[in-house]
């Protein structure tokens, strides 16, 4: 069974850092693109960052220069290093990928990130 398993959220003060992890369990083909999205209360889900298996990245405008997405050494894992966190980064963060490449999209259960001012 394919699943996106996330970890690493929590509560941090403004200016602090957190690292999120996501592992795509139940997969054996390399996932092309893995990404992170977030949804704050009352807002639409938005792109945070994506990364391809060739390490090409894309970032949402509000996180550029502060967040870094990377692929792990273990197959089909992805990390999100979040630095200089702001209260407006408070949201539930979701891992996403499509598997197999031509197949359905999978979302993690979400991990809460709360940044206090």
N, C-alpha and C positions, 0 to 999 in steps of 0.2 A: 504494500500500500504506500503510495507516494504521499509524503507529508513535508511541510515546511516547519521546522522546529526552531523557534526563536528563544533567545535568552539575552539578558544583560540590561534590561531597563531598570529604572529606579528613580530615586529622588536626589537631586543635586542642586547646589546653589548656582546662581548665575555666575558665569565665568568658568565653571567647572567642566569636567569631561566625563563622558561615558562611552562604552564600547558595546555595540550590539553584535550578536552572532546569529547566524542562521545556517542550518544544515538541511539539505534536501534528502530526507531518508527515503529508502525504497527505490533509489535511482541507480542505473548503471551506465547509461549514456551520459556524456558530458552535456551539461546544460549550457546553452549559448549565452543567454542573458539572465542575470539575476539582479534583483533590485529591491530597494526599500522605498516605501511610501508611508505617509503619515496622515492621520485624521484627527483634527482638534474638535472639541465639542462645538456643534453648530456649523461646522465647515465641511467642505467637500474633501475627499481624499486627494492628496497631492503627491507628486513625484518628489522624492528626496534625492535619490541617486540610483543609477544603474551601472552595471559593468558587464562586459562581454567576456567570453573565455579567452579572447585575445587581449584583455586588459584595457579595452577602450571604455572610457567612463563618460557619464553625463550627470549633471547636477542641477537641482532646482536652484533658481536664482538666489533664494533667501539663505542657502547654506553654502554657497560657493566660498572657498577660502577658509571655511571652518570645519567642514565635514570631509572625511576621506573614506571612500568605499574601496574594498580590496577583496580579492579571492583568496581563500585559504589553501594551504598545501593539501589538505584532505579534499577529496573529490566533491564537487558541488557544495562547497561552503562559501559563505560570504560574510564579511565583517563591515561594520559601519563605525568608524572612529569619529566621535563628535566632540569637538573642542569649542571653547568660548561659547558655551551654551547660554541661551537667552530665555527669558520666560516665555516668549512667543514660540519657542521650540517645543513647548509642552504639548503632547499629543500621544495617541497610540500609534506605534510604529509597526508596520507590517512588511514582512518579507514576501517577495513574489517571484515566480518564475513560471515558464511554460515547459511542460514535459509530457511526452517527448517534444522535440522542436515544433512539430506540426500538431501537437495535442493541446489539451486544456491548460488553462492557467490555474496555478495553485497559490493560495494565500495562507500565511501563517495565522496563528490565533491572535497575534498582536501582543506587543509588550509596551507597557506604559512608561513613558518618560515624563517626569515632572521637574520643571526648573523653577526654583523659588527665587524671588527677587530680594 
